Amino acid sequence: MLDMLLTRRSCRKFEGKAVESEKKEKLLQAAQLAPTGKGTRPWEFVVIENKETLKKLGDCRNPNQPFLPDTPLAIVVLGNTQKTDTWIEDASIASIVIQLEAEKLGLGSCWVQIRLRESNQGMSSEEYVRKLLGIPDHMAVLSVIAVGYPEGLKLKPHSLDEVDHAKIHTEAY
Ligand SMILES: Cc1cc2nc3c(=O)[nH]c(=O)nc-3n(C[C@H](O)[C@H](O)[C@H](O)COP(=O)(O)O)c2cc1C
């Protein structure tokens, strides 16, 4: 796991190639095997591959997220606010699990923040995505995970030098 965490970097440039359905399935299985508070499993996912929708999704943020229209696959991560007060944690864990599974499958990915952000259209990012995709009010939109085959050079790996021992407090702060 540490090796993967060192080499995984956010990817914002993708080849045109589609993500194979077996890999897509694995990403969605991984997401639903992520732990949740009290096992409530409050997440749901919207899988987007339609070019027109991806283009519109690019406007979910201000400034827009220029890589979204050229992303082969976007997984919108939702949390059911009526089911649990841990939906933010649960949907966040599912989001990173999708990213780590993508890395394992040789895919690149990037998290696009939706919660508490503004869109290009004068409404919140959440409202914009909700309208675009027909998401009901009780499902909050946490993130969009962009996934695809990386194009060009990968960002340089992380290094153990980034690990800051000053952030670790032993026995008490
Ligand atoms: C909660 C969260 C929100 C993020 N939001 C965005 C975003 O809206 N757009 C984007 O391009 N990257 C976003 N990222 C990716 C971060 O910028 C990136 O993970 C960070 O700079 C570290 O780089 P790395 O992923 O290459 O290690 C987000 C990551 C996280 C965890």
The ligand as an SDF file (V2000), in Angstrom:
LIG
                    3D

 31 33  0  0  0  0  0  0  0  0999 V2000
  -10.8860   16.5600   -0.9200 C   0  0  0  0  0  0  0  0  0  0  0  0
  -10.1420   16.7560   -2.2250 C   0  0  0  0  0  0  0  0  0  0  0  0
  -10.6020   17.7010   -3.1270 C   0  0  0  0  0  0  0  0  0  0  0  0
   -9.9430   17.8770   -4.3400 C   0  0  0  0  0  0  0  0  0  0  0  0
  -10.4760   18.7250   -5.2660 N   0  0  0  0  0  0  0  0  0  0  0  0
   -9.8790   18.8460   -6.4780 C   0  0  0  0  0  0  0  0  0  0  0  0
  -10.4940   19.6140   -7.5050 C   0  0  0  0  0  0  0  0  0  0  0  0
  -11.5880   20.1520   -7.3530 O   0  0  0  0  0  0  0  0  0  0  0  0
   -9.8490   19.7190   -8.6970 N   0  0  0  0  0  0  0  0  0  0  0  0
   -8.6410   19.1040   -8.9330 C   0  0  0  0  0  0  0  0  0  0  0  0
   -8.1150   19.2410  -10.0380 O   0  0  0  0  0  0  0  0  0  0  0  0
   -8.0350   18.3530   -7.9680 N   0  0  0  0  0  0  0  0  0  0  0  0
   -8.6350   18.2030   -6.7740 C   0  0  0  0  0  0  0  0  0  0  0  0
   -8.0760   17.3890   -5.8100 N   0  0  0  0  0  0  0  0  0  0  0  0
   -6.7880   16.7640   -6.0510 C   0  0  0  0  0  0  0  0  0  0  0  0
   -5.7120   17.4390   -5.1900 C   0  0  0  0  0  0  0  0  0  0  0  0
   -5.4220   18.7100   -5.7330 O   0  0  0  0  0  0  0  0  0  0  0  0
   -4.4760   16.5350   -5.1540 C   0  0  0  0  0  0  0  0  0  0  0  0
   -4.8410   15.2850   -4.5970 O   0  0  0  0  0  0  0  0  0  0  0  0
   -3.3830   17.1590   -4.2880 C   0  0  0  0  0  0  0  0  0  0  0  0
   -2.8790   18.3430   -4.8760 O   0  0  0  0  0  0  0  0  0  0  0  0
   -2.2090   16.1850   -4.0920 C   0  0  0  0  0  0  0  0  0  0  0  0
   -1.6880   15.7530   -5.3410 O   0  0  0  0  0  0  0  0  0  0  0  0
   -1.6740   14.2270   -5.7630 P   0  0  0  0  0  0  0  0  0  0  0  0
   -3.0870   13.7250   -5.7990 O   0  0  0  0  0  0  0  0  0  0  0  0
   -1.0180   14.1990   -7.1250 O   0  0  0  0  0  0  0  0  0  0  0  0
   -0.8850   13.4760   -4.7300 O   0  0  0  0  0  0  0  0  0  0  0  0
   -8.7420   17.1590   -4.6160 C   0  0  0  0  0  0  0  0  0  0  0  0
   -8.2980   16.2060   -3.6960 C   0  0  0  0  0  0  0  0  0  0  0  0
   -9.0000   15.9920   -2.5360 C   0  0  0  0  0  0  0  0  0  0  0  0
   -8.5390   14.9080   -1.5900 C   0  0  0  0  0  0  0  0  0  0  0  0
  1  2  1  0
  2  3  1  0
  2 30  2  0
  3  4  2  0
  4  5  1  0
  4 28  1  0
  5  6  2  0
  6  7  1  0
  6 13  1  0
  7  8  2  0
  7  9  1  0
  9 10  1  0
 10 11  2  0
 10 12  1  0
 12 13  2  0
 13 14  1  0
 14 15  1  0
 14 28  1  0
 15 16  1  0
 16 17  1  0
 16 18  1  0
 18 19  1  0
 18 20  1  0
 20 21  1  0
 20 22  1  0
 22 23  1  0
 23 24  1  0
 24 25  2  0
 24 26  1  0
 24 27  1  0
 28 29  2  0
 29 30  1  0
 30 31  1  0
M  END
$$$$
